[in-house]
Amino acid sequence: MTVRILAAGDHFVRTSLLVDALRAELGDDPEIRTLDLPWPVEPYHPVAEVDEASGSEDELIEALAGVRVCVTQFAPLTERVLAACPDLELFAVGRGGPVNANVAAAARHGVTVTNTPGRNAVATAEHTVALILAAARRVPDTHGELRGGVWRGDYYQYDQVGLELNGATVGLVGYGAIGRRVAAILRGFGASVLVHDPYAAPEGDVESVELAELLARSQVVSLHARLTPENKGLIASAEIARMPRGSILVNCARGGLLDYDAACDALDSGHLFALALDVYPEEPLSPASRLLRTRGVVSTPHLAGASKQTAHNAARTVAADVARFMRGEPVANAVRP
């Protein structure tokens, strides 16, 4: 019996990439339907009880008629979708955190949800280090002023210049796939790396310490933890105050980890030298946000994981799990409720 598969791609993990990866694994036998979702041309948004989704329940229900397997990045798997699609057995999400899927409801309906851990680890690690360097050497400020016809030689004053990574101590809060790669890159620059992660063991030249010690010793602190109810607001006024004066704080993880007003206060007072961000308390960032008018903020619009390799990694990983499912084997990346 022919298995129907839905490939619901978007403008990043394109539908064509998903189809090509599925064909490479499965050949021409499965019937593959397609659905194009609008992200990131249209921002993701909550859909019913799930977050960070693209498209609607109605269009997904229509596309899933008679489908056993869905591969996607942002399609919303909700209780309503599950109830309306009894043939669905596998929902493969091409991202690390499948928050667009109601995993508990899927389990109740007998649907396996998979994800793609580490798909953007290299891209995010490289972007993190790029932000550290840009913040430390004031690249955005000096570039913008020079483009505006202003030559700022006064940036060479001692109290205006930044630090070198060689010989610096960098603290990583979180040591998963991304944190490990950031550590490897930083060691290549000659930095000493401290790590705080109660769930991961350090390796090599990385030193594991408690959070308070990491903050007190690090000239650069970079966040790489997954957001949980326990660590929401992990870095706030008291934690920033522990950091050395003139240090740099970086967040390429999740906005909920950081108190942004406290970070802006620390910039205004001169306690922080720079704040480098790829994630925010609300996305898209409001034009009225304090982050857009505080001196010392280096920012990008949540695209640390945006590389062509990330998109291909996502497509290949979900396709490989679909192939395991089709062969009757356990999938590699099942997400537990």
ABEGO torsion letter per residue (X at the ends): XBBBBBBBBBAABBAAAAAAAAAAAAEAABBBBBBBBAOAABBBBBBEABBGBBEBAAAAAAAABGBABBBBAABBBBAAAAAABAABABBBBBBABBAABBAAAAAAAGBBBBBBBGAAAAAAAAAAAAAAAAAAAGAAAAAAAAAAGBBBAAAABAAABBBBABGBBBBBBEBBAAAAAAAAAAAAAGBBBBBBBAABBBBEABBBBBAAAAAAABABBBBABBBBAAABGABBAAAAAABBBGBBBBBABBAAABBAAAAAAAAAAGABABBBBABBABOBBBAABAAAABBGBBBBBGAAABBAAAAAAAAAAAAAAAAAAAAGBBBAABBBX
